Amino acid sequence: MPSLRHAAWTAAIAVLLPLAAHAESVVLQVEQATPGADPHTNARVVDIKLKPDSTKALADFTRDRVGKRIQFRSNGILLSSATLMSPLEGDSLRITAGEHGFAGKSAEEIAQGIMKGGGLTLDDENR
């Protein structure tokens, strides 16, 4: 017969499990990260070219999240948060700095950090 402690633990896991299922992340391996400026807006950008395995991981992760918010991070720095309008498919993407840049870092620093740190982390916004 299960103890009261066991029953309470099982109930707690049952309540938290649906939350854990929604808080996912994936690490994308980057082949190249290049700083630059958008020619139309002059906003600072980092152009990313993904390694082949990460192209599939990006598409798989974003396919189930259309209409939801996701975040891109590098070395713990939030680079972008957006609502997906469609899955992100392909081997490249552009991350544009917000109004205050990339959390106080330049596009050059972010690109270097991505290359040294091993890539980008993509996660659910509520993570």
N, C-alpha and C positions, 0 to 999 in steps of 0.2 A: 504494500500500500504506500503510495507516494506521501512524502512528508509535506507539511504546510509550506515549508521553505521551498521545496521543489515545485509545488504548485504555483507559488508566487513568482518564482523565477521563470517558469514556463509561460505564465500570463504576461510577464514583462517582455519577454522575447516576442511573443505573439503580437503585442502592441507595437513594438519597435521595428519589427521585420519589414512591414510595408514602407516605413520611412527609409530604412537602409537601402531598400531596393531602388528607391528613386534618387539617392545621392550617389551617383557614379562619377567616375572620372577616367580619362584615358590620357596616356602620355604619347604625344606625337613626336616621332624622331624627325629632325629637320636636316635636310641636305645642305640648304643654304638660307641664310637670313641676311637681307640687304636693306640698309637704311636708305631713305630717300624722301622725296616730297611729291605730293599729288600735283600734277601739272595744272589742274583746274582750280584747286582750292589753296594750294601751297601748304596744306597741312602735312605735318611730318608723318611718315609711314614706315612700316617695316614689311618688305615683301618676303614671303616665306615660300620655299620650295621643299615639299615633303619627300621623305624616302618612300619607296613603293609600298611597304607594309603599312605605313601610316596613312597613305591615301585611302586604303580600304577601311582602316580603323576610324578615320574621320567621317567617311560616308556612313558607316554602320552606326556610329554614335549619334550623328545628327538626323538620320532618317527617322528615328523614333521620337524626335524632339521638335518637330515642326510645330510652330506656335508657342513654344516654350523658350525661356531664357537660358542661355549658356554663358560660360565665361572662359576666356583664354588667360592663362597665367604663365609666367616664366620666372623661375627662381623666387616664387612666392609673391611676385608683383602682379597685380591685376592689370592686364593690358586692354581687355575689351570685354564688354558684357552686352549681349544683344539678343533680341527675340528672333528666332529662326523663321524665315519666311519659306525656306525650302532646304532640302538636304544640301550639305556642302560636299560636292563631288569634284574631283580633279586633284591635281598634284600641287596646286599653288593657291595661295590666298594672300590678302593684304590686310594688315592690321593698321588702322589709322588712329593716331593719338587723339585723345579727347581735348577738351578746352584747356586743360592744364598739363598737356603733354602726357607722357607715360609715367604717372605717379612721380613726377619730378625728375625723371631720367630722360636723356635724349634718345632719339631713334638709334643713334650709333651705339650707345650703351646697351640698349635693349637687344639689338641685333647681336652684339658681341656676347651678351649674357646667354642668349638662346643657343648660340653655337658652343660656348664653353659649358653651359649647364645641361646639355643633352637634349634640349627640345622644349616643347610647349605642353602644358597641361590643359586639357579641356574638361570642364566639369559642369554639372548642373548648378544653376545660380544659387539654389538653396543649400548648397553643400557647406 
